[in-house]
Amino acid sequence: MGFVARFLVFMSLFTGLVSGFALQKLPLIQFDEGYTHLFGDQNMIVNRDGKSVRLILDERTGSGFVSNDIYLHGFFSSSIKLPADYSAGVVIAFYLSNGDIYEKNHDEIDFEFLGNIRGKEWRIQTNIYGNGSTHLGREERYNLWFDPTEDFHQYSIMWSHSHIIFYVDNIPIREVKRTASMGGDFPAKPMSLYATIWDGSKWATNGGKYGVNYKFAPYVAQFTDLILHGCAVDPIEKVLSCQDGAAEDFRLASEITESQRKKMDSLRRKHMTYSYCYDRTRYKVALPECVVNPEEAKRLRVNDPVTFGGIPHRHGHGKHRSKSRQSI
Ligand SMILES: *[C@@H]1O[C@H](CO)[C@@H](O)[C@H](O)[C@H]1NC(C)=O
Protein backbone atom coordinates (compact mmCIF):
# COMPACT_ATOMS: atom_id res chain seq x y z
CA MET A 1 0.00 0.00 0.00
CA GLY A 2 1.37 3.42 -0.99
CA PHE A 3 1.70 6.25 1.43
CA VAL A 4 -1.37 8.07 0.14
CA ALA A 5 -3.54 4.99 0.37
CA ARG A 6 -2.24 4.28 3.86
CA PHE A 7 -2.81 7.85 4.85
CA LEU A 8 -6.39 7.70 3.57
CA VAL A 9 -7.07 4.50 5.47
CA PHE A 10 -5.61 6.09 8.56
CA MET A 11 -7.70 9.21 8.10
CA SER A 12 -10.90 7.27 7.60
CA LEU A 13 -10.21 5.25 10.71
CA PHE A 14 -9.51 8.43 12.56
CA THR A 15 -12.63 10.26 11.41
CA GLY A 16 -14.55 7.08 12.03
CA LEU A 17 -13.44 7.19 15.63
CA VAL A 18 -13.97 10.87 16.10
CA SER A 19 -17.29 11.35 14.45
CA GLY A 20 -18.64 7.85 15.08
CA PHE A 21 -20.54 8.48 18.26
CA ALA A 22 -20.21 5.30 20.31
CA LEU A 23 -23.89 4.72 21.05
CA GLN A 24 -23.29 1.22 22.26
CA LYS A 25 -20.86 2.38 24.94
CA LEU A 26 -23.25 4.60 26.84
CA PRO A 27 -24.16 3.43 30.34
CA LEU A 28 -27.36 1.42 30.78
CA ILE A 29 -29.36 2.40 33.84
CA GLN A 30 -31.63 0.66 36.30
CA PHE A 31 -35.26 1.70 35.93
CA ASP A 32 -35.31 3.39 39.36
CA GLU A 33 -32.21 5.43 38.59
CA GLY A 34 -33.90 7.31 35.80
CA TYR A 35 -37.65 6.75 35.76
CA THR A 36 -40.86 6.62 37.72
CA HIS A 37 -44.27 5.20 37.13
CA LEU A 38 -46.59 7.64 35.34
CA PHE A 39 -50.06 6.05 35.06
CA GLY A 40 -51.86 2.73 34.84
CA ASP A 41 -51.31 1.43 38.38
CA GLN A 42 -50.60 -2.33 38.14
CA ASN A 43 -50.15 -2.19 34.39
CA MET A 44 -46.54 -1.12 34.68
CA ILE A 45 -44.32 -3.89 35.99
CA VAL A 46 -40.60 -3.54 36.71
CA ASN A 47 -38.96 -6.92 36.28
CA ARG A 48 -36.97 -8.44 39.12
CA ASP A 49 -33.65 -7.46 37.47
CA GLY A 50 -34.62 -3.80 38.00
CA LYS A 51 -33.56 -3.04 34.43
CA SER A 52 -36.50 -4.03 32.31
CA VAL A 53 -40.12 -2.94 32.39
CA ARG A 54 -43.40 -4.17 30.98
CA LEU A 55 -46.13 -1.78 29.96
CA ILE A 56 -49.55 -3.37 29.66
CA LEU A 57 -52.76 -2.33 27.95
CA ASP A 58 -55.93 -4.14 28.96
CA GLU A 59 -59.61 -3.18 29.05
CA ARG A 60 -59.03 -1.21 32.25
CA THR A 61 -56.13 1.05 31.25
CA GLY A 62 -52.86 1.54 29.42
CA SER A 63 -49.74 2.52 31.34
CA GLY A 64 -46.56 4.53 31.17
CA PHE A 65 -43.40 5.76 32.80
CA VAL A 66 -41.54 9.06 32.77
CA SER A 67 -37.99 10.23 33.44
CA ASN A 68 -37.29 11.71 36.87
CA ASP A 69 -35.40 14.59 35.31
CA ILE A 70 -36.13 17.01 32.53
CA TYR A 71 -33.42 17.35 29.90
CA LEU A 72 -32.18 19.99 27.55
CA HIS A 73 -30.61 17.81 24.85
CA GLY A 74 -29.44 14.27 25.19
CA PHE A 75 -29.40 10.75 23.91
CA PHE A 76 -32.46 8.73 24.91
CA SER A 77 -32.71 5.06 24.13
CA SER A 78 -34.49 1.82 24.92
CA SER A 79 -34.64 -1.65 23.50
CA ILE A 80 -38.28 -2.48 22.95
CA LYS A 81 -40.18 -5.67 22.14
CA LEU A 82 -43.71 -5.12 20.86
CA PRO A 83 -46.77 -7.31 21.46
CA ALA A 84 -47.29 -10.01 18.84
CA ASP A 85 -50.40 -11.09 16.99
CA TYR A 86 -53.49 -8.86 16.59
CA SER A 87 -52.52 -5.37 17.76
CA ALA A 88 -54.68 -3.01 15.69
CA GLY A 89 -55.40 0.25 17.49
CA VAL A 90 -52.59 -0.28 20.01
CA VAL A 91 -50.12 2.60 20.23
CA ILE A 92 -46.79 2.44 22.01
CA ALA A 93 -44.90 5.68 22.27
CA PHE A 94 -41.35 6.48 23.26
CA TYR A 95 -41.00 10.23 23.26
CA LEU A 96 -39.80 13.49 24.71
CA SER A 97 -42.34 16.12 25.68
CA ASN A 98 -42.89 19.10 27.94
CA GLY A 99 -46.66 19.19 27.45
CA ASP A 100 -47.18 19.09 31.21
CA ILE A 101 -45.16 22.28 31.73
CA TYR A 102 -46.00 24.29 28.62
CA GLU A 103 -49.67 23.80 27.88
CA LYS A 104 -49.85 26.20 24.94
CA ASN A 105 -46.39 26.02 23.44
CA HIS A 106 -44.97 22.60 24.17
CA ASP A 107 -42.22 20.71 22.35
CA GLU A 108 -42.19 17.06 21.45
CA ILE A 109 -40.01 14.44 19.72
CA ASP A 110 -41.81 11.15 19.05
CA PHE A 111 -41.34 7.54 18.17
CA GLU A 112 -44.82 6.01 17.85
CA PHE A 113 -45.40 2.35 17.17
CA LEU A 114 -48.71 1.64 15.51
CA GLY A 115 -50.23 -1.82 15.87
CA ASN A 116 -51.90 -3.73 13.10
CA ILE A 117 -54.34 -6.49 12.28
CA ARG A 118 -53.09 -10.08 12.30
CA GLY A 119 -50.60 -10.80 9.53
CA LYS A 120 -49.82 -7.15 8.95
CA GLU A 121 -46.76 -5.48 10.35
CA TRP A 122 -46.30 -2.82 12.98
CA ARG A 123 -45.32 0.57 11.60
CA ILE A 124 -43.28 3.31 13.20
CA GLN A 125 -44.05 6.96 12.99
CA THR A 126 -41.64 9.75 13.92
CA ASN A 127 -42.70 13.32 14.51
CA ILE A 128 -41.60 16.59 16.10
CA TYR A 129 -43.39 19.66 17.40
CA GLY A 130 -41.75 22.86 18.57
CA ASN A 131 -43.20 25.61 20.70
CA GLY A 132 -46.80 24.53 20.22
CA SER A 133 -46.65 23.90 16.46
CA THR A 134 -49.27 21.14 16.78
CA HIS A 135 -51.20 22.43 13.76
CA LEU A 136 -48.16 21.40 11.68
CA GLY A 137 -47.40 17.69 11.91
CA ARG A 138 -44.01 16.62 10.61
CA GLU A 139 -44.74 12.91 10.50
CA GLU A 140 -42.78 10.28 8.68
CA ARG A 141 -43.77 6.63 8.61
CA TYR A 142 -41.80 3.47 7.93
CA ASN A 143 -42.31 -0.23 7.87
CA LEU A 144 -39.67 -2.27 9.66
CA TRP A 145 -37.09 -4.60 8.12
CA PHE A 146 -37.49 -7.07 10.99
CA ASP A 147 -40.27 -8.45 13.14
CA PRO A 148 -40.37 -6.11 16.16
CA THR A 149 -42.45 -8.63 18.14
CA GLU A 150 -39.87 -11.40 17.91
CA ASP A 151 -36.92 -9.68 19.58
CA PHE A 152 -35.79 -6.51 21.28
CA HIS A 153 -34.60 -3.73 19.00
CA GLN A 154 -33.02 -0.47 20.03
CA TYR A 155 -34.86 2.79 19.36
CA SER A 156 -33.03 6.02 20.11
CA ILE A 157 -33.49 9.76 19.91
CA MET A 158 -30.51 12.08 19.74
CA TRP A 159 -31.46 15.69 20.37
CA SER A 160 -28.95 18.53 20.26
CA HIS A 161 -29.39 22.27 19.73
CA SER A 162 -28.94 21.80 16.00
CA HIS A 163 -30.06 18.25 15.14
CA ILE A 164 -32.56 15.55 15.96
CA ILE A 165 -31.67 12.06 14.82
CA PHE A 166 -33.91 9.00 15.17
CA TYR A 167 -32.06 5.67 15.26
CA VAL A 168 -33.21 2.08 14.99
CA ASP A 169 -30.56 -0.44 16.07
CA ASN A 170 -27.97 2.34 15.90
CA ILE A 171 -28.76 3.13 12.27
CA PRO A 172 -30.10 6.65 11.69
CA ILE A 173 -33.50 6.61 10.00
CA ARG A 174 -34.29 10.32 10.13
CA GLU A 175 -32.30 13.47 10.58
CA VAL A 176 -33.95 16.81 11.34
CA LYS A 177 -31.59 19.74 10.94
CA ARG A 178 -32.57 22.96 12.59
CA THR A 179 -33.08 25.60 9.92
CA ALA A 180 -33.76 29.30 10.34
CA SER A 181 -37.03 28.85 8.43
CA MET A 182 -38.35 26.43 11.08
CA GLY A 183 -38.22 29.23 13.63
CA GLY A 184 -39.68 28.03 16.91
CA ASP A 185 -40.85 24.74 15.37
CA PHE A 186 -37.58 23.05 16.34
CA PRO A 187 -37.91 21.62 19.89
CA ALA A 188 -35.82 23.85 22.10
CA LYS A 189 -37.14 23.72 25.69
CA PRO A 190 -36.30 21.07 28.32
CA MET A 191 -38.35 17.87 28.05
CA SER A 192 -39.04 14.65 29.95
CA LEU A 193 -38.72 11.22 28.39
CA TYR A 194 -41.91 9.15 28.33
CA ALA A 195 -42.83 5.59 27.40
CA THR A 196 -46.52 4.71 27.17
CA ILE A 197 -48.97 2.15 25.82
CA TRP A 198 -52.56 3.18 25.11
CA ASP A 199 -55.67 2.67 23.06
CA GLY A 200 -55.46 4.61 19.80
CA SER A 201 -58.49 2.90 18.26
CA LYS A 202 -59.73 6.17 16.80
CA TRP A 203 -56.76 6.67 14.47
CA ALA A 204 -53.82 4.30 14.78
CA THR A 205 -54.71 1.62 12.23
CA ASN A 206 -55.99 2.61 8.80
CA GLY A 207 -57.21 5.90 10.16
CA GLY A 208 -59.35 4.18 12.82
CA LYS A 209 -60.84 1.43 10.67
CA TYR A 210 -59.49 -1.27 13.01
CA GLY A 211 -59.64 -0.69 16.75
CA VAL A 212 -58.25 -2.46 19.80
CA ASN A 213 -59.87 -5.83 20.36
CA TYR A 214 -59.71 -6.64 24.08
CA LYS A 215 -60.31 -10.30 23.37
CA PHE A 216 -56.56 -10.35 22.62
CA ALA A 217 -55.54 -8.36 25.73
CA PRO A 218 -53.36 -7.96 27.66
CA TYR A 219 -51.07 -6.23 25.18
CA VAL A 220 -47.56 -6.19 26.62
CA ALA A 221 -44.66 -3.99 25.48
CA GLN A 222 -41.27 -4.74 26.99
CA PHE A 223 -38.54 -2.16 27.55
CA THR A 224 -34.90 -2.75 28.47
CA ASP A 225 -31.37 -1.32 27.92
CA LEU A 226 -32.51 2.08 29.11
CA ILE A 227 -30.17 4.97 28.33
CA LEU A 228 -30.62 8.56 29.50
CA HIS A 229 -27.47 10.41 28.56
CA GLY A 230 -27.89 14.12 28.55
CA CYS A 231 -28.05 17.42 30.30
CA ALA A 232 -30.59 17.50 33.11
CA VAL A 233 -32.13 20.81 34.09
CA ASP A 234 -32.79 21.74 37.68
CA PRO A 235 -36.34 23.05 37.39
CA ILE A 236 -35.95 25.58 40.20
CA GLU A 237 -32.38 26.79 39.81
CA LYS A 238 -32.53 26.40 36.01
CA VAL A 239 -28.99 25.01 36.10
CA LEU A 240 -27.88 22.50 33.51
CA SER A 241 -25.93 19.50 34.69
CA CYS A 242 -24.54 17.34 31.91
CA GLN A 243 -23.32 13.82 32.43
CA ASP A 244 -19.62 13.21 31.78
CA GLY A 245 -18.80 13.90 28.17
CA ALA A 246 -22.45 14.41 27.23
CA ALA A 247 -22.05 17.85 25.66
CA GLU A 248 -19.15 16.64 23.51
CA ASP A 249 -21.09 13.51 22.61
CA PHE A 250 -23.97 15.53 21.16
CA ARG A 251 -21.59 17.47 19.00
CA LEU A 252 -20.17 14.21 17.68
CA ALA A 253 -23.53 12.54 17.38
CA SER A 254 -24.86 15.41 15.28
CA GLU A 255 -22.45 14.45 12.55
CA ILE A 256 -23.66 11.33 10.83
CA THR A 257 -20.70 9.47 9.33
CA GLU A 258 -20.65 8.82 5.62
CA SER A 259 -21.23 5.11 6.03
CA GLN A 260 -24.12 5.73 8.44
CA ARG A 261 -25.62 8.18 5.97
CA LYS A 262 -25.46 5.59 3.20
CA LYS A 263 -27.31 3.13 5.42
CA MET A 264 -29.87 5.76 6.33
CA ASP A 265 -30.51 6.68 2.71
CA SER A 266 -30.89 3.06 1.75
CA LEU A 267 -33.31 2.31 4.61
CA ARG A 268 -35.38 5.36 3.80
CA ARG A 269 -35.59 4.37 0.15
CA LYS A 270 -36.78 0.90 1.05
CA HIS A 271 -38.88 1.47 4.14
CA MET A 272 -40.24 4.99 4.36
CA THR A 273 -43.92 4.88 3.41
CA TYR A 274 -45.00 8.43 4.22
CA SER A 275 -43.42 11.83 4.63
CA TYR A 276 -45.17 15.11 5.39
CA CYS A 277 -42.83 16.67 2.83
CA TYR A 278 -44.75 14.96 0.00
CA ASP A 279 -48.27 15.28 1.31
CA ARG A 280 -49.85 17.89 -0.94
CA THR A 281 -53.29 17.26 0.57
CA ARG A 282 -52.10 18.58 3.90
CA TYR A 283 -49.54 21.08 2.73
CA LYS A 284 -50.14 22.74 -0.63
CA VAL A 285 -46.57 23.96 -0.41
CA ALA A 286 -44.00 21.76 1.35
CA LEU A 287 -42.86 23.15 4.71
CA PRO A 288 -39.72 25.23 4.24
CA GLU A 289 -37.22 22.73 5.66
CA CYS A 290 -38.30 20.03 3.19
CA VAL A 291 -35.72 19.09 0.58
CA VAL A 292 -37.82 17.60 -2.17
CA ASN A 293 -36.27 14.63 -3.91
CA PRO A 294 -38.14 13.89 -7.18
CA GLU A 295 -37.55 10.12 -6.96
CA GLU A 296 -38.87 10.00 -3.41
CA ALA A 297 -41.79 12.22 -4.35
CA LYS A 298 -42.80 9.80 -7.08
CA ARG A 299 -42.57 6.78 -4.80
CA LEU A 300 -44.36 8.36 -1.85
CA ARG A 301 -47.22 9.86 -3.76
CA VAL A 302 -48.87 6.45 -3.46
CA ASN A 303 -48.87 5.97 0.28
CA ASP A 304 -50.68 3.80 2.78
CA PRO A 305 -53.90 5.07 4.40
CA VAL A 306 -52.78 8.12 6.25
CA THR A 307 -52.63 7.95 10.01
CA PHE A 308 -52.26 10.89 12.32
CA GLY A 309 -53.55 11.61 15.77
CA GLY A 310 -50.47 11.71 17.89
CA ILE A 311 -49.89 11.37 21.56
CA PRO A 312 -52.63 12.51 23.93
CA HIS A 313 -50.25 14.32 26.29
CA ARG A 314 -51.90 16.70 28.78
CA HIS A 315 -55.45 15.37 28.43
CA GLY A 316 -54.32 11.82 27.87
CA HIS A 317 -52.18 11.51 30.93
CA GLY A 318 -54.64 13.39 33.04
CA LYS A 319 -57.39 11.07 31.97
CA HIS A 320 -55.31 7.95 32.46
CA ARG A 321 -54.19 9.15 35.84
CA SER A 322 -57.65 9.82 37.15
CA LYS A 323 -58.85 6.55 35.65
CA SER A 324 -56.20 4.64 37.52
CA ARG A 325 -57.07 6.45 40.73
CA GLN A 326 -60.72 5.53 40.34
CA SER A 327 -59.86 1.87 39.97
CA ILE A 328 -57.83 1.74 43.22
C1 LIG B 1 -42.82 30.43 21.46
O1 LIG B 1 -44.17 30.70 21.78
C2 LIG B 1 -44.32 31.78 22.67
C3 LIG B 1 -45.77 31.85 23.09
O2 LIG B 1 -46.64 31.64 22.02
C4 LIG B 1 -43.80 33.06 22.01
O3 LIG B 1 -43.95 34.15 22.87
C5 LIG B 1 -42.33 32.86 21.62
O4 LIG B 1 -41.86 33.97 20.91
C6 LIG B 1 -42.14 31.61 20.80
N1 LIG B 1 -40.72 31.34 20.62
C7 LIG B 1 -40.17 31.11 19.45
C8 LIG B 1 -38.71 30.82 19.46
O5 LIG B 1 -40.81 31.10 18.42
The ligand as an SDF file (V2000), in Angstrom:
LIG
                    3D

 14 14  0  0  0  0  0  0  0  0999 V2000
  -42.8160   30.4270   21.4600 C   0  0  0  0  0  0  0  0  0  0  0  0
  -44.1660   30.7030   21.7810 O   0  0  0  0  0  0  0  0  0  0  0  0
  -44.3160   31.7840   22.6740 C   0  0  0  0  0  0  0  0  0  0  0  0
  -45.7690   31.8500   23.0940 C   0  0  0  0  0  0  0  0  0  0  0  0
  -46.6390   31.6410   22.0210 O   0  0  0  0  0  0  0  0  0  0  0  0
  -43.8020   33.0650   22.0060 C   0  0  0  0  0  0  0  0  0  0  0  0
  -43.9470   34.1510   22.8680 O   0  0  0  0  0  0  0  0  0  0  0  0
  -42.3260   32.8590   21.6200 C   0  0  0  0  0  0  0  0  0  0  0  0
  -41.8600   33.9700   20.9140 O   0  0  0  0  0  0  0  0  0  0  0  0
  -42.1420   31.6140   20.7960 C   0  0  0  0  0  0  0  0  0  0  0  0
  -40.7230   31.3430   20.6240 N   0  0  0  0  0  0  0  0  0  0  0  0
  -40.1660   31.1090   19.4450 C   0  0  0  0  0  0  0  0  0  0  0  0
  -38.7100   30.8240   19.4570 C   0  0  0  0  0  0  0  0  0  0  0  0
  -40.8070   31.1000   18.4220 O   0  0  0  0  0  0  0  0  0  0  0  0
  1  2  1  0
  1 10  1  0
  2  3  1  0
  3  4  1  0
  3  6  1  0
  4  5  1  0
  6  7  1  0
  6  8  1  0
  8  9  1  0
  8 10  1  0
 10 11  1  0
 11 12  1  0
 12 13  1  0
 12 14  2  0
M  END
$$$$
